[in-house]
């Protein structure tokens, strides 16, 4: 017997959850557009060598799904959107401000709140400065405010991390590994990290990166963090300096951002990004995980759907449905049996029902039922349109 269940790490999304995700996506996209970003769409499948790029040691890159076509070409599913900017940004007038929302794929162990296919909402600015980094964080703050999620925006700078590690005379071949271990300090037990750092003779760094902010002002690279904090203040955005923050991708070369729920049970980041080079041009960006936002926000979709039940008045029902749809009101027509139609309305959360039969046509009115309260009233067409808030064209 054929197994029709989704593959491990994948899932179907429909009904109320799918509607909620559309609301979240629309909120994010509206902010992206208002800040001057243009949409882009890119292939889900790319050549494997392009996907892997120069960062094949990064965990996210090593988790790419690999496949091949009939021509036995080595292909892979995209694991993020950023590497595709190398192609999109060519010959673009700078700064190039792009946003993209879509599915990405990672062949990694399945965890709670983490699937192998998930939806990312990304913005990137190719041709950026620290001022653009601050603007990205302003947008981030605004999006979470609209989603009613209290967050903590953590920042650091890869240059500062590199300067600290170089000053502490960590061997060059060990530096990336040391940075990856430090990045786990707010995620796993400190003793475990300390043991891992001992083999690089770098365990002393744990106490160093826990020092107060004043300590780091002696490093030349701290001036970029100071500028970012000051510019964020201009925007009214509060950020938290976290000296050990690195994030997993080695291509970051400047500011690093990670957003977490303030005083929340979810420890994973719900948005993150930083600055990097795209075709040799300084760039910056951030990515929001729609799947995690779906679990966190209690925002709900406004279901304006209407069910029209026709009792032998098909022409009139179709005409009414046309008027509602022209006025941006979603509606469905069902014909005949009332119990079946009301069961349908309940099953799909349709709270407004209109009845059309001989009695209604004689009175020149429609019977309207609120499925939530149970109230039934007779309304003229004008009254009905006003109650449903039909937009005039």
C-alpha positions in Angstrom: 0.0 0.0 0.0 1.3 3.4 -1.0 2.4 5.6 1.9 0.7 9.0 1.4 2.2 10.6 4.6 4.6 13.5 4.1 8.3 12.6 4.2 10.0 13.0 7.6 10.7 16.6 8.3 8.0 17.8 5.9 4.3 18.7 6.4 1.1 19.9 4.9 -0.2 23.3 6.0 -3.8 24.2 5.4 -6.9 25.7 7.0 -6.6 28.2 9.8 -2.9 27.7 10.1 -2.4 28.5 6.4 -4.6 31.6 6.8 -2.6 32.7 9.8 0.7 32.3 7.9 -0.7 34.5 5.2 -1.5 37.3 7.7 2.1 37.0 9.2 3.6 37.0 5.7 1.5 40.1 4.7 2.7 42.0 7.7 6.3 41.3 7.0 6.0 42.0 3.3 4.2 45.3 3.9 7.1 46.5 6.0 9.7 45.3 3.5 7.9 47.2 0.7 7.5 50.3 2.7 11.2 50.4 3.3 12.0 50.4 -0.4 12.8 46.7 -1.0 11.9 45.1 -4.3 10.7 41.4 -4.6 12.7 38.6 -6.2 12.1 34.9 -6.9 14.9 32.4 -7.4 15.1 28.7 -8.3 14.6 26.1 -5.6 17.2 24.0 -7.3 20.7 25.2 -8.2 24.0 23.5 -9.3 25.6 21.9 -6.2 28.9 23.8 -6.6 27.0 27.1 -6.6 25.1 26.2 -3.5 28.2 25.0 -1.6 30.2 28.1 -2.7 33.3 28.9 -0.6 31.7 28.0 2.7 31.3 24.3 2.5 32.5 23.9 6.1 29.4 25.8 7.5 26.9 23.5 9.1 24.0 24.9 7.0 25.9 24.3 3.8 26.8 20.7 4.8 23.1 20.1 5.4 22.0 20.8 1.8 19.8 18.3 0.0 21.7 16.9 -3.0 20.2 15.4 -6.1 20.8 15.0 -9.8 18.8 15.3 -13.0 18.5 13.0 -16.0 21.8 14.4 -17.4 23.5 13.3 -14.1 24.3 16.9 -13.3 25.0 17.5 -9.6 22.3 19.7 -8.2 21.1 20.8 -4.7 18.1 22.4 -3.1 18.7 26.0 -1.8 19.5 26.1 1.9 19.1 29.9 2.1 18.6 32.9 -0.3 21.8 34.9 0.3 24.2 33.0 -2.0 21.8 33.6 -4.9 22.4 37.3 -4.5 25.7 36.7 -6.3 23.7 36.3 -9.5 20.9 38.7 -8.8 23.1 41.6 -7.8 25.3 41.6 -11.0 25.2 44.9 -12.8 22.6 46.3 -10.5 22.6 50.0 -9.5 23.7 50.2 -5.8 22.4 50.0 -3.3 20.4 47.0 -4.5 17.6 46.3 -2.0 15.9 42.9 -2.4 13.4 40.9 -0.4 12.4 37.3 -0.9 9.9 35.0 0.8 9.8 31.3 0.1 10.8 27.8 1.0 14.3 26.7 1.8 15.5 23.1 2.6 18.0 21.6 5.0 18.8 17.9 5.3 19.3 18.0 9.1 17.8 16.2 12.1 14.2 17.0 12.7 13.6 18.9 15.9 10.6 20.5 17.6 9.7 23.8 15.7 12.2 22.8 13.0 11.4 21.1 9.8 13.5 20.2 6.7 11.4 22.6 4.6 10.7 26.0 6.1 9.8 29.4 5.0 12.2 32.3 5.2 11.5 36.0 4.8 14.7 37.8 3.8 15.9 41.3 3.1 19.4 42.2 1.8 21.0 45.4 0.9 24.0 45.0 -1.5 26.1 48.2 -1.1 25.5 48.9 2.6 27.1 50.8 5.5 26.5 50.7 9.3 23.6 53.1 8.7 21.8 50.4 6.6 22.5 47.9 9.4 20.6 50.1 11.8 17.8 50.6 9.3 17.5 46.8 9.0 17.2 46.5 12.8 14.6 49.3 12.8 12.5 47.2 10.4 13.1 44.1 12.5 11.8 45.9 15.6 8.8 47.2 13.7 7.8 43.8 12.4 7.9 42.2 15.8 5.9 45.0 17.3 3.2 44.4 14.6 3.3 40.7 15.5 2.9 41.4 19.2 6.1 39.6 20.1 8.5 41.1 22.6 12.0 40.5 21.5 15.6 41.1 22.4 17.9 42.2 19.5 21.4 41.0 20.1 24.3 42.4 18.1 28.0 41.9 17.7 30.7 42.4 15.0 32.8 39.7 13.4 35.7 42.1 13.2 35.7 42.4 17.0 35.6 38.6 17.5 38.5 38.2 15.1 40.5 41.0 16.8 39.9 39.4 20.3 41.0 36.0 19.1 44.0 37.3 17.3 45.0 39.4 20.4 44.7 36.3 22.5 47.1 34.5 20.1 44.7 31.7 19.1 46.2 29.7 16.2 44.9 30.8 12.9 43.8 27.4 11.8 41.7 27.1 15.0 40.0 30.5 14.9 36.8 29.5 13.0 36.3 26.5 15.3 36.8 28.6 18.4 34.3 31.2 17.2 31.7 28.5 16.5 32.1 27.2 20.1 31.8 30.7 21.6 28.6 31.2 19.7 27.0 28.4 21.7 27.4 30.1 25.0 23.7 31.1 25.3 22.5 27.8 23.8 24.2 24.9 25.7 26.0 24.3 29.0 29.1 26.4 29.6 31.1 23.5 30.9 30.7 21.6 27.7 31.9 24.6 25.7 34.9 25.1 28.0 35.9 21.5 27.5 35.7 21.9 23.7 37.8 25.1 23.9 40.6 23.5 25.9 41.8 21.5 23.0 42.5 24.9 21.2 43.9 26.4 24.4 41.2 29.0 24.2 39.0 28.3 27.3 40.1 31.6 28.9 38.0 33.3 26.2 34.8 32.4 28.1 35.5 34.7 30.9 36.8 37.4 28.6 33.6 37.6 26.5 31.5 37.9 29.6 33.2 41.1 30.7 31.2 44.4 30.8 30.8 46.5 27.7 33.4 49.1 28.8 36.1 46.4 28.6 35.7 46.1 24.8 36.1 49.8 24.1 39.9 49.2 24.0 39.5 47.2 20.8 39.7 49.1 17.5 36.8 47.1 16.0 34.4 48.2 18.8 34.0 51.6 17.1 31.7 49.9 14.5 29.5 48.5 17.3 29.4 51.9 19.0 28.3 53.5 15.7 25.6 50.9 15.2 24.2 51.4 18.7 24.2 55.2 18.2 22.4 55.0 14.9 19.9 52.5 16.3 19.2 55.1 19.1 18.3 57.6 16.3 15.7 55.1 15.2 14.5 54.5 18.8 15.6 50.9 18.6 17.2 49.2 21.7 19.9 46.6 21.0 21.9 44.4 23.3 25.7 44.0 22.7 26.6 40.3 23.0 30.5 39.9 22.6 30.4 36.1 21.8 27.6 36.2 19.2 28.9 34.9 15.9 26.1 32.9 14.2 26.9 29.8 12.2 27.9 31.2 8.8 31.5 32.0 8.3 31.0 34.6 5.5 29.9 37.3 8.0 32.6 40.1 8.0 30.9 42.9 10.0 27.8 43.4 12.1 25.9 40.3 13.3 22.3 40.3 14.5 20.2 37.7 16.3 16.7 38.1 17.6 15.3 36.1 20.4 12.0 36.1 22.4 12.3 38.2 25.5 11.7 36.0 28.6 10.4 33.2 26.3 10.6 29.5 26.5 11.9 29.3 22.9 15.7 29.6 23.0 16.3 29.4 19.3 16.6 32.6 17.3 13.5 33.8 15.4 15.4 36.1 13.1 19.1 36.6 12.3 21.5 38.1 9.9 24.6 40.2 9.5 27.0 41.8 7.0 29.0 40.1 4.3 30.4 40.5 0.8 28.4 40.0 -2.3 30.6 40.0 -5.4 33.2 42.0 -3.4 30.6 44.6 -2.3 29.8 45.2 1.3 26.2 44.0 2.0 23.9 43.4 4.9 20.6 41.6 5.6 18.4 39.7 8.0 16.1 36.6 7.7 12.8 35.8 9.6 11.7 32.3 10.1 7.9 32.2 9.3 7.4 28.8 10.9 8.7 29.9 14.3 6.7 33.2 14.1 3.6 31.1 13.4 4.1 29.3 16.7 4.9 32.5 18.7 2.3 35.0 17.7 -1.4 34.9 18.7 -2.4 37.0 15.7 -5.3 35.6 13.8 -6.6 36.0 10.3 -9.8 38.0 9.9 -12.1 35.5 8.2 -14.5 37.6 6.1 -15.8 34.6 4.2 -19.5 34.3 3.5 -21.6 31.3 2.6 -24.6 31.8 0.3 -27.2 29.1 0.5 -29.5 28.9 -2.6 -32.9 27.4 -2.4 -33.8 27.3 -6.1 -32.6 30.9 -6.6 -29.4 30.1 -8.4 -29.4 33.1 -10.7 -29.9 35.5 -7.8 -27.3 33.7 -5.7 -24.7 33.9 -8.4 -25.4 37.6 -8.9 -25.1 38.3 -5.2 -21.8 36.3 -5.0 -20.5 38.4 -7.9 -21.2 41.6 -6.1 -19.6 40.4 -2.9 -16.5 39.2 -4.7 -16.2 42.5 -6.6 -16.3 44.1 -3.2 -13.4 41.9 -1.9 -15.6 39.6 0.2 -14.7 35.9 -0.3 -17.8 33.8 -0.7 -19.0 30.3 -1.5 -22.4 29.2 -2.9 -24.0 26.0 -1.8 -27.3 24.7 -3.3 -30.2 23.1 -1.5 -29.9 21.1 1.8 -29.5 23.6 4.7 -28.0 21.1 7.2 -25.2 20.1 4.8 -24.5 23.8 4.1 -24.4 24.8 7.8 -22.1 21.8 8.6 -19.8 23.1 5.8 -19.8 26.6 7.3 -18.9 25.2 10.7 -16.2 22.9 9.3 -14.4 25.8 7.6 -15.0 28.5 10.2 -17.4 30.6 8.0 -19.3 32.8 10.5 -21.7 34.6 8.1 -24.4 32.8 6.1 -27.0 34.3 3.7 -30.1 32.4 2.7 -31.8 33.0 -0.7 -35.3 31.4 -1.3 -38.8 32.2 -2.3 -39.5 33.9 1.1 -36.5 36.2 0.8 -37.2 37.1 -2.9 -40.9 38.0 -2.1 -39.7 40.4 0.7 -36.9 41.8 -1.4 -34.5 41.0 1.5 -31.9 38.5 2.5 -31.9 36.3 5.6 -28.5 36.8 7.3 -27.2 34.4 10.0 -24.3 35.0 12.3 -23.0 31.6 13.1 -21.1 32.7 16.2 -24.1 34.3 18.0 -26.9 32.4 16.2 -28.7 35.7 15.4 -30.8 35.7 12.3 -32.0 39.0 10.7 -33.6 40.1 7.4 -31.6 42.7 5.5 -32.0 44.7 2.4 -29.2 44.5 -0.2 -27.8 47.9 1.0 -28.0 46.9 4.6 -26.3 43.6 3.8 -23.5 45.3 2.0 -22.9 47.7 4.8 -22.9 44.9 7.4 -20.3 42.9 5.4 -18.3 46.1 4.8 -18.2 45.6 1.1 -15.8 47.9 -0.6 -17.3 50.1 -3.3 -15.6 49.9 -6.6 
